[in-house]
Amino acid sequence: MNYHVLTLFPDMIEQGLHTSILGRAMEKGLISLSTIDIRDYSMNKHNRVDDYPYGGGAGMVMAPGPVYRACEAAKAGIPEGRRARVIYLTPQGKVFNQELAKEFAKEEDLIFLCGHYEGIDERVLDMVVTDYVSIGDYVLTGGELPVMVMIDVISRLVPGVLGNETSADSESFENHLLEYPQYTRPEEFMGEKVPEVLLSGHHANIERWRRDQSLLRTMKNRPDLFEKVELDKKDRGFLERLKAEEEKAPQRDA
């Protein structure tokens, strides 16, 4: 996977991603990162990339020329005949999730465009952008942080990046379930013990317990996800027992 980031702050991207798991993945050649400073493609002697918006209003708008030329420079570094999706980070885009990450992880090259100020001239967006994506319903000062979030999520799905290929398969949002609780040594901490089933060595029972805990967490914390979960016979049995226990529990006075 090759990432190409068009940004006004390349150092922010470089410093944020060349560490930890992603840094090691880059050293191994599993993923690559190149940053393109949009200011380098300004025709202004002061490297200015923004101007006042037509029609008036607060703030400034990024001009189309530098953005277009920076995008063309990124595409020039991609082998001929290989398609690259251009992703613009904007609150108006499709909300990023695990399914979209899986889709992007199938690509060989992704170009990310980081906006600033009041946004980017609409004409150049129409010319170069293939995907409009948001990481949530809030506004940030620029696109760099959302880009780093997306690169982190997508990279975890690239074979070899995590080292343990089963890790990504058991994490939250796989099969629309939140991840089960995790524990490590010591067996007892401040009077709280690790669940006995995890110490039993009985793999089938452990897997069942983890599945049940994922079902329980998702049902309580993300009922919107739970509606999408495919339940088998054992899942339904667990949920029926859970419901029966809740009905038996003494009711609190209002």
PESUL-V446703 format. One record per backbone hydrogen bond with DSSP energy under -0.5 kcal/mol. CO is the residue of the C=O (numbers start at 1). NH is the residue of the N-H. Records with the same first field share a line. If there is no record, write none. Layout:
CO->NH, NH
This chain:
1->3, 32
2->110
3->34
4->6, 112
5->7, 36
6->114
7->38
9->12, 13
10->14
11->15
12->16
13->17
14->18
19->22, 23
20->24
21->25
22->26
23->27
24->28
25->30, 31
26->29
32->3
34->5
35->37
36->7, 38
37->40
38->41
39->42
44->47
49->63
51->61
53->56
59->53
60->118
61->51
62->121
63->67
64->68
65->69
66->70
67->71
68->72
69->73
70->74
71->75
72->76
73->77
74->77
75->78
79->82
81->83
85->87, 111
86->88, 130, 131
87->89, 113
88->90, 133
90->93
94->134
97->101
98->102
99->103
100->104
101->105
102->106
103->106
104->107
108->2
109->85
110->4, 112
111->87
112->6, 114
113->89, 115
115->143
116->119
119->62
121->124, 125
122->126
123->127
124->128
125->129
131->88, 133
132->94
133->90
134->96
136->138
143->147
144->148
145->149
146->150
147->151
148->152
149->153
150->154
151->155
152->156
154->157
155->158
158->161
162->164
163->165
164->167
166->170
167->170
168->171
171->174
173->176
174->177
177->173
187->194
189->192
191->193
192->189
195->198
196->199, 200
197->200
201->203
202->206
203->207
204->208
205->209
206->210
207->211
208->212
209->213
210->214
211->215
212->216
213->217
214->178, 218
215->219
216->220
217->221, 222
218->222
222->225, 226
223->227
225->228
226->229
229->231
232->236
233->237
234->238
235->239
236->240
237->241
238->242
239->243
240->244
241->245
242->246
243->247
244->248
245->249
